[in-house]
Amino acid sequence: MIYLDFAAATPVHPKVLEAMLPYFSENFYNPSAPYLPAKHLRGEYEMKKAALAQTIGAKSPDLVITAGATESINLAFTVLENYPDAEALILSTEHASVRESARHFAKTVGEIAVDSTGLIDLKDLVAKITDQAVLISVAIANNELGTIQPLSEIAEIIRRTREKRLSSGNLTPLYLHSDASQAASLLDLSVARLGVDLLTLNSAKVYGPKGIGALYISRGVKLSPISYGGGQEMGLRSGTENVPLLMGFAEASVRAKSHVSASRKKYEKYNQLFRQILTEKSLVTPKFLGNKKHQLANFCPICFDGLDAERLIFKLEDRGILLSTGAACAASKGQKSHVLSAIGLTDSEITGSLRVTFGELNTEEQIREAASVIAEVANQEAKRIGLVSGEVVLKESHDTELGQEISTEFSQDQGVAHV
């Protein structure tokens, strides 16, 4: 089996599992209990939470531990409850959890446009910030395209807007939230350099356990709890702390941060090799989606215009290759991707789109095999429906940008791509 859907889920790394195991058995205590073993456990919990916070340049009190990225995002959007007429601005390609949270908590929601590669239109952002805007949410890297957004530039726009508001007597705050779920294992993140007020983290994307995440909260930002009880996590997330998962989450995040550079180089090599083989062997010219200069190195979303990606996925699974058409939550409902619609793809192009994402389980041999098999299966489908005849291509995708060197330009200062 060749797994190529690491944007959906990553396996728990053996060292992460090893770090978790003692806390399921001999060290099982409730960290809020009064006796000495529990107090020792509390100390270990806080130490690991601090290590997790340090991976983004924060401190332990700045983090609230949650049950995953979706809960973190919902919690972040509670900042809007303090302002009855609050408007939220979100990128048009944001994950469903951001879109639904915005609709639930904001009085009005505006969407910021992106270009054909999924990169934010900064002029559109500036034009859409109203006096009632309280929260702007832009993921560092998109979950379907891998497009990396210029967070520091967005933060600077927000800073200037705040100054203008103060000078005019408008005391309405303006906050920046970002979902770093896809980015944490491939970008060196720092909340100070990014300029965010709220940052969502997700263990399941960094080879940690599922069911745990975190929300970074800048000092002065007031949120409201979405669950009530014993008042754990500074009163924002009641419930007994999940010590084993926190141990795993911290271990995975520290490990991911230490491997950022090596992982990026490996995936850039895989990506270039995959594109080259797929292009050479496909009868229908593949269209590679996203922005190559501003894209996570392990992302290679592709489109075979005129083919049915769902059929391709089933046939590829029969050949031992697992991948998806996009976000798992949307694909499972059979919904058309709003991300691909936002970048201007036609219905035919959306129907023919696949999301390929590489990960630690992959080898160069697997990449070669996967690219060859995907091309073979796509060719078979193209012939079956009459899209190609023999070796003659009757219909091609447009705008392929093939034959160019794959390069990802990262800023060591910002942790995001330059625009």
C-alpha positions in Angstrom: 0.0 0.0 0.0 1.2 3.5 -0.8 -0.5 6.2 1.3 -0.6 9.7 -0.2 -3.1 11.5 2.0 -1.0 12.9 4.8 -2.9 16.1 4.7 -5.9 14.1 6.0 -4.1 12.2 8.8 -0.6 11.1 9.8 0.3 8.0 11.7 1.5 8.3 15.3 5.3 8.2 15.3 6.8 5.4 17.4 8.7 7.8 19.6 5.5 9.7 20.2 3.6 6.5 21.1 6.4 5.6 23.4 6.2 8.9 25.2 2.4 8.4 25.7 2.2 4.8 27.0 3.2 5.3 30.7 0.4 7.8 31.1 -2.2 5.3 30.1 -1.2 2.9 32.9 1.2 3.4 35.8 1.0 7.2 35.7 -2.7 7.5 35.3 -3.6 10.0 38.0 -5.9 13.0 37.7 -3.5 16.0 37.7 -5.9 18.0 39.8 -5.9 15.5 42.6 -4.3 16.6 46.0 -1.9 13.7 46.6 1.8 13.7 45.7 1.7 11.3 42.7 -0.9 13.5 41.1 1.0 16.7 41.9 4.1 15.2 40.3 1.9 14.4 37.2 0.7 18.0 37.2 4.3 19.2 37.0 5.0 16.8 34.1 1.9 18.0 32.3 2.9 21.7 32.7 6.4 21.0 31.6 5.2 19.3 28.4 2.7 22.0 27.7 5.5 24.6 28.0 7.6 22.5 25.5 4.6 22.6 23.1 4.2 26.3 23.5 7.9 26.8 22.9 7.6 25.3 19.4 5.7 28.4 18.3 7.6 30.9 20.4 5.0 31.1 23.2 4.7 30.2 26.9 2.5 27.6 28.6 -0.1 30.2 29.9 -0.7 31.3 26.3 -2.1 27.9 25.3 -5.4 26.3 25.9 -5.4 22.5 25.2 -8.5 21.3 23.2 -9.8 18.2 21.6 -8.5 19.2 18.2 -8.3 21.9 15.6 -12.1 22.2 15.2 -12.6 22.9 18.8 -9.7 25.4 18.9 -11.2 27.3 15.9 -14.7 27.4 17.5 -13.1 28.7 20.7 -11.2 31.4 18.8 -14.4 32.7 17.2 -16.0 33.2 20.7 -14.0 36.5 20.7 -16.9 37.8 18.6 -19.4 37.2 21.4 -18.1 40.4 23.1 -19.3 42.5 20.2 -22.9 42.1 19.1 -22.5 43.7 15.7 -19.2 42.0 15.0 -18.2 41.1 11.5 -15.7 38.3 10.6 -13.6 38.2 7.5 -12.4 34.8 6.3 -10.4 33.7 3.3 -12.7 32.2 0.6 -10.7 29.0 0.8 -10.9 28.4 4.6 -11.6 25.0 6.1 -15.2 24.1 6.9 -14.6 24.6 10.6 -13.6 28.2 10.1 -16.5 28.9 7.7 -19.1 27.3 10.0 -17.7 29.0 13.1 -17.8 32.4 11.4 -21.4 31.8 10.4 -22.3 30.8 14.0 -20.6 33.6 16.0 -20.5 36.6 13.6 -23.4 38.9 12.8 -22.0 39.2 9.2 -19.3 37.3 7.4 -17.2 38.5 4.5 -15.0 36.4 2.3 -11.6 37.6 1.1 -10.8 36.7 -2.5 -7.9 34.6 -3.7 -6.1 34.4 -7.0 -6.0 31.3 -9.3 -3.3 29.7 -7.1 -5.2 30.3 -3.8 -3.0 33.2 -2.7 -4.8 36.0 -0.8 -5.7 39.2 -2.6 -4.4 41.7 -0.2 -6.1 44.6 -1.9 -9.4 42.8 -1.5 -8.7 42.3 2.2 -8.0 46.0 2.7 -11.2 46.9 0.8 -13.4 44.6 2.9 -12.2 45.6 6.4 -15.2 47.6 7.8 -15.4 49.5 11.1 -17.4 46.5 12.5 -14.8 43.9 11.6 -13.4 42.2 14.8 -11.8 39.0 13.5 -9.9 38.0 10.4 -9.1 34.4 9.9 -6.6 33.2 7.3 -5.0 29.7 7.4 -1.2 29.8 7.1 -1.4 27.0 4.5 -4.5 25.8 2.7 -5.6 22.2 3.4 -6.4 21.4 -0.3 -3.8 23.4 -2.2 -1.0 23.8 0.3 -0.8 27.5 -0.7 1.1 29.4 2.0 -0.3 32.8 2.9 1.8 35.9 3.8 0.7 36.2 7.4 3.2 38.9 8.4 1.9 41.1 5.6 -1.7 40.5 6.7 -0.8 41.3 10.3 0.8 44.6 9.1 -2.4 45.6 7.4 -4.3 44.8 10.6 -1.8 46.9 12.7 -2.3 49.9 10.4 -6.1 49.5 10.6 -5.9 49.5 14.4 -3.9 52.7 14.4 -6.5 54.4 12.1 -9.3 53.2 14.3 -7.7 54.6 17.4 -7.0 58.0 15.8 -10.6 58.3 14.7 -12.0 57.2 18.2 -13.1 53.8 17.1 -12.2 51.4 20.0 -13.4 48.2 18.2 -10.5 45.8 18.3 -9.3 43.8 15.3 -7.8 40.3 15.8 -6.0 37.9 13.5 -6.6 34.2 13.8 -4.8 31.5 11.7 -5.1 27.8 11.4 -1.7 26.3 11.4 -2.8 22.6 11.2 -1.2 21.8 7.9 1.9 24.1 8.3 3.3 23.1 11.7 5.4 20.2 10.4 6.9 22.1 7.4 7.3 25.7 8.5 9.2 27.2 11.4 6.4 29.0 13.2 6.7 31.9 15.5 3.7 33.8 16.8 5.7 37.0 17.1 7.0 36.9 13.6 3.6 35.9 12.2 1.8 38.6 14.1 -1.2 36.5 15.1 -3.5 37.0 18.0 -4.9 33.5 17.9 -3.3 30.4 16.4 -4.8 26.9 16.0 -2.6 23.8 16.3 -3.4 20.2 15.5 -1.6 17.1 16.8 -3.1 14.8 14.1 -1.2 16.5 11.3 2.3 16.3 13.0 2.5 12.5 13.6 0.8 12.9 17.0 -2.4 11.4 18.4 -5.8 12.4 17.1 -8.3 14.1 19.4 -6.1 16.8 20.8 -5.2 20.3 19.6 -4.3 23.7 21.1 -5.2 27.3 20.7 -2.6 30.1 21.2 -4.2 33.2 22.7 -2.4 36.5 22.8 -2.6 38.4 26.1 -5.5 40.7 26.2 -7.7 38.6 23.9 -10.9 37.7 25.8 -12.7 34.4 24.8 -15.7 32.6 26.2 -15.8 28.9 27.1 -17.8 26.6 25.0 -18.0 23.9 27.6 -18.5 24.3 31.4 -17.4 22.4 34.4 -14.3 22.4 36.7 -12.6 25.4 35.1 -9.5 23.7 33.7 -7.4 25.4 31.1 -7.9 28.9 32.6 -11.6 28.3 32.7 -11.9 28.1 28.9 -11.9 24.3 28.5 -13.3 22.4 31.5 -12.7 18.7 31.8 -10.0 16.5 33.2 -6.8 17.0 31.3 -6.0 14.4 28.7 -2.4 13.7 29.9 -1.4 10.9 27.6 -2.5 12.8 24.5 -0.8 16.0 25.6 2.5 14.1 26.2 2.2 12.7 22.6 1.2 16.1 21.1 4.2 17.9 22.7 6.6 15.1 21.7 5.3 15.2 18.1 5.5 19.0 17.8 9.0 19.2 19.2 10.1 16.5 16.9 8.4 18.1 13.9 10.1 21.5 14.6 13.5 19.8 14.7 13.0 18.2 11.3 11.5 21.1 9.4 14.4 21.7 7.1 15.2 18.1 6.3 11.5 17.3 5.7 11.1 20.2 3.3 14.1 19.2 1.2 12.9 15.5 1.0 9.4 16.5 0.0 10.7 19.0 -2.6 12.6 16.1 -4.2 9.6 13.8 -4.1 7.4 16.5 -5.5 9.6 17.2 -8.5 10.1 13.5 -9.2 6.3 12.9 -9.0 5.4 15.7 -11.3 8.1 14.7 -13.8 7.0 11.1 -14.1 3.2 11.9 -14.1 3.7 14.5 -16.9 5.8 12.2 -19.0 3.4 9.2 -18.7 0.0 10.9 -18.8 -1.9 11.1 -22.1 -4.1 13.9 -20.7 -1.9 16.7 -19.6 -2.2 17.1 -15.8 -2.8 20.6 -14.4 -0.8 21.2 -11.1 -2.8 23.3 -8.7 -1.7 25.9 -6.2 1.3 28.2 -6.1 4.6 26.4 -6.6 6.6 29.3 -5.1 4.3 29.5 -2.1 3.3 26.0 -1.4 4.0 23.4 1.3 6.6 21.0 -0.1 4.6 17.9 0.5 1.5 19.1 -1.5 0.9 18.1 -5.1 -2.8 18.7 -6.0 -3.5 17.8 -9.6 -6.4 18.0 -12.1 -7.2 15.8 -15.0 -9.8 17.9 -16.8 -12.6 15.7 -18.2 -12.0 12.7 -15.9 -13.9 11.6 -12.8 -11.6 11.7 -9.8 -13.9 9.6 -7.7 -13.6 6.7 -10.2 -9.8 7.2 -10.3 -9.7 7.0 -6.5 -11.5 3.7 -6.4 -9.4 2.2 -9.2 -6.2 3.5 -7.5 -7.2 1.9 -4.2 -7.5 -1.4 -6.1 -3.9 -0.9 -7.1 -2.8 -0.2 -3.6 -2.6 3.6 -3.7 -4.6 5.7 -1.2 -5.3 9.4 -1.9 -8.3 11.8 -1.9 -10.1 14.4 -3.9 -9.6 17.1 -1.3 -10.6 17.7 2.3 -11.8 14.5 3.9 -14.8 16.0 5.6 -16.1 17.4 2.3 -15.2 14.4 0.2 -17.1 12.1 2.6 -20.3 14.1 1.9 -19.8 14.2 -1.8 -19.7 18.0 -1.8 -18.0 20.1 -4.5 -14.8 21.7 -3.2 -15.4 25.4 -2.4 -11.6 25.8 -2.4 -11.4 24.8 -6.1 -14.4 26.9 -6.9 -12.7 29.9 -5.3 -9.6 29.6 -7.5 -11.8 29.6 -10.6 -11.8 25.9 -11.7 -14.6 24.8 -13.9 -17.0 22.0 -12.7 -15.2 19.7 -15.1 -11.8 20.6 -13.6 -13.1 20.2 -10.0 -14.6 16.8 -10.8 -11.2 15.7 -12.1 -9.0 16.9 -9.2 -7.0 14.9 -6.8 -5.1 15.9 -3.7 -1.7 14.1 -3.4 0.3 14.8 -0.2 3.5 13.1 0.8 4.7 12.1 4.2 7.2 10.2 6.3 6.1 6.8 5.3 6.9 7.4 1.6 10.1 6.4 -0.1 11.5 7.5 -3.5 10.6 4.1 -4.9 7.0 4.6 -3.8 6.8 8.0 -5.4 8.0 6.6 -8.7 5.5 3.7 -8.6 2.6 5.9 -7.5 3.2 8.5 -10.3 3.4 5.7 -12.9 0.2 4.0 -11.7 -1.8 7.2 -11.4 -0.8 8.0 -15.0 -1.7 4.5 -16.1 -5.1 4.6 -14.4 -5.8 8.1 -15.8 -4.9 7.0 -19.3 -7.2 4.0 -19.0 -10.1 6.2 -18.0 -9.3 8.8 -20.7 -9.4 6.0 -23.3 -12.6 4.5 -21.9 -14.6 7.7 -22.2 -13.0 8.7 -25.5 -11.0 11.6 -24.2 -7.9 10.2 -26.0 -7.5 7.9 -28.9 -4.4 5.8 -28.9 -1.5 8.1 -28.2 -3.3 11.2 -29.6 -4.6 13.7 -27.0 -8.0 15.0 -28.0 -8.4 17.3 -25.0 -5.9 18.8 -22.7 -6.1 20.8 -19.5 -5.0 24.4 -19.8 -2.4 26.4 -17.8 -0.3 23.5 -16.8 3.0 25.3 -16.0 5.0 22.1 -16.7 8.7 21.7 -17.1 9.6 24.4 -14.6 11.9 23.9 -11.7 9.9 23.2 -8.5 11.0 25.8 -5.9 9.5 26.9 -2.6 10.7 30.2 -1.3 10.5 30.4 2.5 11.3 33.3 4.7 13.5 32.4 7.6 12.1 35.5 9.4 8.4 35.0 8.7 8.0 31.3 8.5 5.8 32.0 5.4 6.4 32.5 1.7 7.3 36.0 0.4 4.7 37.6 -1.9 
